[in-house]
Amino acid sequence: MKKFTLWALALCLATATSAAAQAQPKPRFFNNAELMSIGSYYYPEQWPHDNWARDIKKMAEVGFQFTHFGEFAWSFIEPEEGKFDFAWLDEAVGLAHQNGIKVIMCTSTPTPPAWLAQQHPEILMVNAEGRTMQHGSRQQISWSSPVYRQYVARMVEAIGKHYGQDKRIWGWQLDNEPSHYGQYDYSPAAQASFRRWLQAKYQTLDALNQAWGTAFWSIRYNDFAQVLIPNQKELIAQPSPHAVLDFKRFSADEANDFLSAQYTILRKYLAPSQWITTNLMPEHVDVDPTRITGLDFLTYTKYLVAGYDNGTGPQGFRLGSATSIAFANDLFRSFNGTTGVMELQPGQVNWGKFNPQPLPGAVRMWIWHAFAGGNRFVCNYRFRQPLTGGEQYHYGIIGTDGVTPSTSGQEYIRVIKELKQVQQQYTPKAPVPAAYRRRQAAVLYNADNRWEMDNQPQTDQWSFMLHLKHYYGALKQAGAPVDVITEAKDFARYPVLVAPAYELLDRPLVARWKQYVEQGGHLILSARTGQKERTGKLWEAKWAEPIHDLIGAGISMYDLLPSWVAGTVEANGKTYKWNNWADVLEPQPGTEVWATYSNQFYSGKAAVVSRRLGKGTVTYVGPDTDDGALEKEVIRRVYERAGIAIENLPDGVMLDWRDGFWVGVNYGEKPYTVAVPAGAKVLVGEKVLQPAGVVVWQE
């Protein structure tokens, strides 16, 4: 199997363009003039044969342009070992084609058949408690199992040979949400693969022992065979944090290796016009999208309303957070300029903490928000609400009678009609509005930081993603187009660069930041940045010393408060509250103090500092707040100092430009009047954005 090298990944990322802030480049697989296609999942194997023709015809009547087959169908594709049956799937593909519907074909790897698990139980993953997962659900397998890989390769090759040159097949999805849904694999196969990964990375045991600090508690190893996956369930005290970090890295790399192997097989048989992707969940960090390197592009899964997100205001639990789809758009698009939503919530679901009805209009707003973020397609899960199985209470576009559109189905029908009207107004090479382009920002993201802080949060209130989204949300409320980027990207393209809680770094990265600022960039760093080097070791130096010269300040200490105690910060005559984390700063001469702590024993000490360096500025924010208000004020002030005009949008409102169209959405609790210029043409909605409202206009 041929793997992409790190330099190839760097090249791909460095040459990617921002879809939000620039006119869309001509894509390899998509037609710009179509803007965005809309489709739906369908499972012919799950429905009586005499329903197929009616259901697929109904899909066409609704207006769907594509459907999605085969992701959970392995036992139908290969009902017996080595005996493949494509007759039923050929018929379903034929019905789709007859109704003018394209097909995304899937590899069925998340659901191996019962006969395979029975014959080869060694393919099953083992969880942290030492329990072997059983057949009867999905994603119960070990990506590390050589036996499983052999069966996957044979099945993928068979389906690739059968459909690889079929013009009715639009593209391919590998697996489905490749993940163990927050769990990790501790099977013998994973143990063996982890050791091989470590040997390849460290070469010698001395190097591993040094990187992991195994002198602590006499953990040190003298044979790679002694190394076990760090498992808190099997340890009295905490495992080595360095081992935990490497295991998280390994697990993400194992997912990439599993997907890349499928890609390599498929691509041998596919027509050049057929693309290959997979769908990932931004919130599930066990599979890191930035480490998936071998596919044509990545897509994402997004469920906003399932009892886990309170959103904004009293009805926010019915709308979700404005940053949810937006962040996924800006992360997945930034890899190579192309992305799609492979799985979007169709309405009420069954698996949440609680499962409310979305606010009327919310589903429509989500689709338009995906459009605003540059997505090439949106696919909802699923077309029909299932009558059996584990997701009986999961909405479909069509209700339980098989013919009546659900409330969310009606919203899809509406968006499809609206999108056709917008497509008619498309103008190739529409220029990006200058004021919008000048606000361009990037958020620097590395899952290593998230993994490290998830393992050692130091307070039960710390959340890396909430912290990051305070800054991300503040940029979006400023009306800035944003790319969520890795270190492989060229920082110089972005007037403003935010690196939230960038705990793990090295001196070359600090040097790149310094060069970026000296050449005119505006860098914002925040709490916990620079505390450790890449292996997770603290620096043998003053606390976070590698960034002191850059930020123009030392960090004398940090503080953490209990949930019932509020720390306060004063800035520009306003008081802000925090109690999650606070770096206490000691500014050097020439560094401005933008905010100070105003209670606790270090009252009067610096909380936010900023300095000019060359042609640009560096700003460091010491506290992490609950409401993000301080972070928003810092973002506003950085733009102001840079001389870049910004918007001041309320919580929940976002405005984005794409392909000549402005799109506004409102996840907030109050109506908001969008400043649509006189003479602009409103194509969808109204300029007064109600909650769950959408407006699309063209200037």
Number of C-alpha atoms within 10 A of each C-alpha: 10 9 13 14 11 12 10 13 17 17 13 15 22 19 14 17 21 25 27 27 26 21 18 21 13 10 11 12 15 16 11 18 13 15 20 21 18 21 29 26 23 24 20 21 18 13 15 8 12 8 11 19 17 13 21 25 17 19 25 18 11 20 19 23 20 24 27 27 23 22 22 22 23 20 19 17 22 17 15 14 12 11 9 16 15 15 10 14 19 13 14 22 24 15 18 24 17 14 17 18 24 21 25 25 25 24 26 25 28 22 21 26 22 16 14 18 17 12 9 12 17 20 26 26 28 23 18 18 11 14 12 19 20 16 19 11 12 15 22 23 26 27 27 25 19 14 17 21 18 11 16 20 17 13 23 22 20 20 20 23 16 14 18 23 15 14 14 19 24 20 21 24 24 25 23 22 21 21 23 19 13 10 13 19 24 23 25 18 20 23 17 18 19 23 18 14 19 18 15 10 12 14 12 14 16 14 13 20 16 13 16 22 20 17 11 9 8 8 13 18 15 11 9 16 11 9 17 16 19 20 19 14 13 12 9 7 8 14 17 17 20 20 22 21 23 23 21 20 19 20 23 22 19 22 22 23 22 20 21 21 19 25 21 17 18 24 17 13 17 21 17 12 14 20 20 23 23 24 23 26 21 19 14 15 18 24 28 23 24 19 18 24 24 23 19 16 20 27 26 24 24 21 20 24 28 24 15 14 17 17 23 19 14 10 16 22 23 26 32 27 21 24 20 19 24 21 21 25 29 25 25 27 28 25 28 18 22 26 28 27 26 29 24 22 24 28 30 22 21 15 13 13 11 14 19 17 18 25 17 17 18 26 25 22 23 28 25 24 24 21 24 25 26 26 27 23 22 26 25 26 24 24 28 27 21 21 16 10 9 11 13 14 17 21 26 29 29 24 19 17 10 18 13 14 21 19 21 24 24 17 21 24 17 14 20 20 12 16 19 13 13 18 14 10 13 17 13 12 14 14 13 18 13 9 13 20 18 19 22 23 25 28 25 20 20 20 21 22 23 22 21 22 20 15 15 13 16 12 14 11 15 19 16 19 14 16 21 22 19 21 24 28 26 25 28 27 22 22 23 29 24 29 27 24 25 21 14 15 21 16 23 16 15 22 22 29 27 25 22 27 25 24 24 22 20 14 12 9 11 16 14 15 22 22 17 26 25 17 15 19 25 26 26 22 20 25 24 24 22 25 22 23 17 16 20 23 15 16 14 10 8 13 18 21 17 22 23 18 12 21 24 23 24 21 20 12 12 15 14 19 16 12 12 6 11 16 22 20 25 21 18 8 8 10 15 22 21 22 22 24 22 23 24 25 25 19 22 16 9 11 17 17 20 18 25 22 27 20 14 12 8 12 16 14 18 25 27 28 24 24 21 19 20 14 13 21 25 25 26 27 27 26 29 26 23 17 14 20 15 27 25 20 13 23 20 21 13 19 18 12 12 17 10 15 17 19 15 15 16 16 20 26 27 24 22 24 28 21 24 21 21 18 22 25 27 27 31 27 20 17 16 20 11 16 8 18 11 7 8 10 13 18 18 16 15 17 19 17 21 20 24 26 24 25 23 24 21 19 13
